[in-house]
Amino acid sequence: MRVEVAGLGGLILLGLAIYALVNIIGSNAGTGAKVIWTLLVLLLPLIGFIIWLLAGPRARQRGV
């Protein structure tokens, strides 16, 4: 059984995009910023994820 490299890469990219979207939604950023970051990650998946990773809003920290 052989897995296509492009298919595996797309699956990994999908996982990274979902991870970014979950963190964007859970962040302290305002609604407008969340919409812009979400659109960036959805429209430009690889580049959007990299930009989000470097400069995007972070998820809320859980209080102990």
C-alpha positions in Angstrom: 0.0 0.0 0.0 1.5 3.3 -1.1 0.5 6.7 0.1 0.9 9.6 -2.4 3.4 12.2 -1.2 1.1 15.1 -2.3 -1.8 13.5 -0.5 0.2 13.2 2.7 1.5 16.7 2.4 -2.0 18.0 2.0 -3.2 16.1 5.0 -0.4 17.5 7.1 -1.2 21.0 5.9 -4.9 20.5 6.7 -3.9 19.5 10.2 -1.7 22.5 10.7 -4.5 24.8 9.4 -7.0 23.3 11.8 -4.5 23.7 14.7 -4.0 27.4 13.7 -7.8 28.0 13.4 -8.5 26.5 16.8 -5.8 28.7 18.4 -7.1 31.8 16.6 -10.6 31.2 17.8 -9.4 30.7 21.4 -7.2 33.8 21.4 -7.8 37.1 23.2 -7.8 39.0 19.9 -10.8 41.0 18.8 -13.4 39.7 16.4 -12.0 41.7 13.4 -8.5 40.3 14.0 -9.8 36.8 14.3 -11.6 37.1 11.0 -8.5 38.4 9.2 -6.3 35.7 10.6 -8.8 33.0 9.8 -9.1 34.3 6.2 -5.3 34.4 5.9 -4.9 30.8 7.0 -7.8 29.6 4.8 -6.9 31.4 1.6 -3.1 30.9 1.8 -2.7 27.8 3.9 1.1 27.3 4.0 2.1 31.0 3.9 -0.8 31.9 6.2 0.2 29.3 8.7 3.8 30.4 8.8 2.8 34.1 9.2 0.3 33.1 12.0 3.0 31.0 13.7 5.4 33.9 13.7 3.0 36.9 14.4 -0.5 35.6 15.1 -2.6 35.8 18.2 -2.0 33.2 20.8 -4.5 31.1 22.7 -5.6 32.2 26.1 -3.5 30.9 29.0 -5.4 28.7 31.5 -5.3 30.0 35.0 -4.1 27.7 37.7 
